[in-house]
Amino acid sequence: MLRSLNRIICIPAVLLTAVFLLCLPVSAVVSEVTDGNLLNSQNEGELIQYTIDVSAIPKQARTIVLSTDLTPVAGNNLWQPQGEGFLVSGGNNSINEQKIELYSEDGFSEEVIVTVYGRAPVLTAIEVVDGVVVTKPVTKTTGYIYYHVQALDENNDILGTSSTETFSIVIPGEEQFKERLNAVSDTNLRGLIDSLYRKGLRDEANDLLTYAESPKDASLPLTTAVIIGIVLFVIGLAIGVILGQIRARNMQDFQSEY
């Protein structure tokens, strides 16, 4: 009788323990940089190489998804995974894509080592239309991804917490330009230079900034400021037409490709 009672008590206890273990939260995937230095900011187009060790992979994981905003460099693989017991989904065709999946039918019993070699995105784009050099404005400089690592189970459900490292992109010379511009005492002249720069006329803005930094008195008389303002207005209209031509041409190229 006592033995039967113990058996009755033990069965629910085992079930409760199993349910408890299943309900335990899955730990976060750990990604540690073992080679390379991931700075908070990088110059646009900068070559970047690093190696990460992906560990603490949940036992239920069948797929490790890695993504980056770095772009591949000709003659080199963007992703270089090392280890055994897993396959690269898509094979060599996906090795230079910004997102890659490592699959293991039996799970990942060991850490995964991945070397990444790529280039920071180039944000500035220069177009020459009708002899005018226009630098397209930059809209985003932060939140770019060195790596994003995520574990998925056999149903492609996310396990635990992903691991992410981000960086900002610096446009070489832009900070120095802003410092020089802020040093211009004439507010009218400073505003004109800033407007030219934001419209993409970098060469013209630099020429005018150099004039403002010259030893002579660089303050603008009212008449000169009005004249430059009119010229700037005309340039602004021209820039609108030029950017329209650029957008139209890009749209035509896109439509021709697809």
Secondary structure, 3 states (H helix, E strand, C coil): CHHHHHHHHHHHHHHHHHHHHHHCCCCCCEEEEEECCCCCEEECCCEEEEEEEEECCCCCCCEEEEECCCECCCCCCCEEEECCCCEECCHHHHCCCCEEEEECCCCCCCCEEEEEEEECCCCCCEEEECCEEEECCCCCCCCEEEEEEEEECCCCCEEEEEEEEEEEEECCCHHHHHHHHHCCCCHHHHHHHHHHHHCCCHHHHHHHHHHHCCCCCCCCCHHHHHHHHHHHHHHHHHHHHHHHHHHHHHHHHHHHHC
